[in-house]
Amino acid sequence: MVSTLLVIYGSNILGVIKKQIGGVPPFLRLTIFIIFCAFGFIFLTSFLTPLTIGVLHHVEVIWLPLIILVTFYIIRFLARKKGVI
């Protein structure tokens, strides 16, 4: 779920990063961009995945398949709205 959302909204995140480092010299800007792409998304995934798992642990087992299915339908809706699919 987390990785799918990062695929959908990754360009928005990178756009914010580009605006933040816009005034930096080109070589440093490229270095920061590469480092964020290499490690920033890994950090976001490794930070948000345990949070997602923690939330899902509080759900009763009987409701878990339904919640996961609805979540992926919402993600599908967001991807279509964004124009990814």
C-alpha positions as CSV (number, residue, x, y, z in Angstrom):
1,M,0.0,0.0,0.0
2,V,2.7,2.4,1.0
3,S,4.8,1.7,-2.1
4,T,1.8,2.1,-4.4
5,L,1.0,5.5,-2.8
6,L,4.7,6.6,-3.3
7,V,4.4,5.6,-6.9
8,I,1.3,7.7,-7.3
9,Y,2.5,10.8,-5.4
10,G,6.3,10.5,-5.9
11,S,6.3,13.2,-8.6
12,N,4.6,15.6,-6.2
13,I,7.2,14.8,-3.5
14,L,10.0,15.3,-5.9
15,G,8.4,18.6,-7.1
16,V,8.5,19.9,-3.5
17,I,12.1,18.8,-3.1
18,K,13.0,20.6,-6.4
19,K,11.4,23.8,-5.2
20,Q,13.3,23.6,-1.9
21,I,16.7,23.1,-3.6
22,G,16.1,25.5,-6.5
23,G,18.6,28.1,-5.5
24,V,21.4,25.7,-4.8
25,P,24.3,25.3,-7.3
26,P,23.6,22.7,-10.1
27,F,26.1,20.1,-8.9
28,L,24.9,20.2,-5.3
29,R,21.3,20.2,-6.5
30,L,21.9,17.1,-8.6
31,T,23.7,15.4,-5.6
32,I,20.8,16.2,-3.2
33,F,18.3,15.0,-5.7
34,I,20.1,11.7,-6.3
35,I,20.5,11.2,-2.5
36,F,16.8,11.8,-1.9
37,C,15.8,9.5,-4.7
38,A,18.1,6.8,-3.4
39,F,17.5,7.1,0.3
40,G,14.5,9.4,0.8
41,F,11.9,7.0,-0.7
42,I,13.5,4.1,1.1
43,F,13.2,6.0,4.4
44,L,9.6,6.9,3.7
45,T,8.7,3.3,2.9
46,S,10.6,1.8,5.9
47,F,9.0,4.4,8.2
48,L,5.4,4.3,6.9
49,T,5.1,0.5,6.4
50,P,5.4,-0.3,10.1
51,L,2.8,2.4,10.9
52,T,0.5,0.8,8.4
53,I,1.0,-2.6,9.8
54,G,0.4,-1.2,13.3
55,V,-2.9,0.2,12.2
56,L,-3.9,-3.1,10.6
57,H,-3.0,-5.0,13.8
58,H,-5.8,-3.2,15.6
59,V,-8.4,-4.5,13.1
60,E,-10.2,-7.6,13.9
61,V,-9.3,-10.5,11.6
62,I,-12.8,-10.9,10.2
63,W,-12.7,-7.3,8.9
64,L,-9.1,-7.3,7.6
65,P,-9.8,-8.6,4.0
66,L,-12.6,-6.1,3.6
67,I,-10.5,-3.2,4.8
68,I,-7.5,-4.2,2.6
69,L,-9.8,-4.5,-0.5
70,V,-11.5,-1.1,0.2
71,T,-8.1,0.5,0.7
72,F,-6.8,-0.8,-2.7
73,Y,-10.0,0.4,-4.3
74,I,-9.4,3.9,-2.8
75,I,-5.8,3.7,-4.0
76,R,-7.1,2.8,-7.5
77,F,-9.4,5.8,-7.4
78,L,-6.5,8.1,-6.4
79,A,-4.3,6.7,-9.2
80,R,-7.1,7.2,-11.8
81,K,-7.7,10.7,-10.5
82,K,-4.0,11.5,-10.8
83,G,-3.8,10.0,-14.2
84,V,-1.4,7.2,-13.4
85,I,-3.7,4.5,-14.7
